[in-house]
């Protein structure tokens, strides 16, 4: 099973649309996971149409309509992996232990908000992933998103993809 992980797309505030490599990855994926700050219902609808399966939550920049469409925390089982999606996890210091306490019985936690890519493992063994932002790099050197795969009940092949200026 092939996954695309996104967060903080901020369309149309930070970009008119997602970069072409992101759309290509979405169309090739079995599941697209979005960790909030979509900003527009139009992007949510476009992702829903172009994804085989879409799992997401709302973020702090999402308005009332997106709050009605999406949960604050989304939970799903994908080929034996217990995956949770949430927008904010708080400050980086202590994140792994805090997420263990807040999200027990989770194998993978996908989050956003900071626009800073993150890939760590908590003391309980939970994988924490922040794909960054494909449209708003803020102080990061590149705009980013992630892909991953699930094989035999295990997460693997996690890759951070950089968006080049020519792709935006």
Protein Blocks (a to p, Z undefined) as FASTA:
>chain_A
ZZdddehklpaklpmbdcfklmmmmmmpmbdcdeejnlpaklmmmmmmmpmbdcddddfk
bcfklmmmpcfbdcddeehiacdddfbebjfehklmmmmmmmghifbdcdehjopacddd
dfkopacddebjaklnojafbdcddddddeehiaehiacddddfklZZ
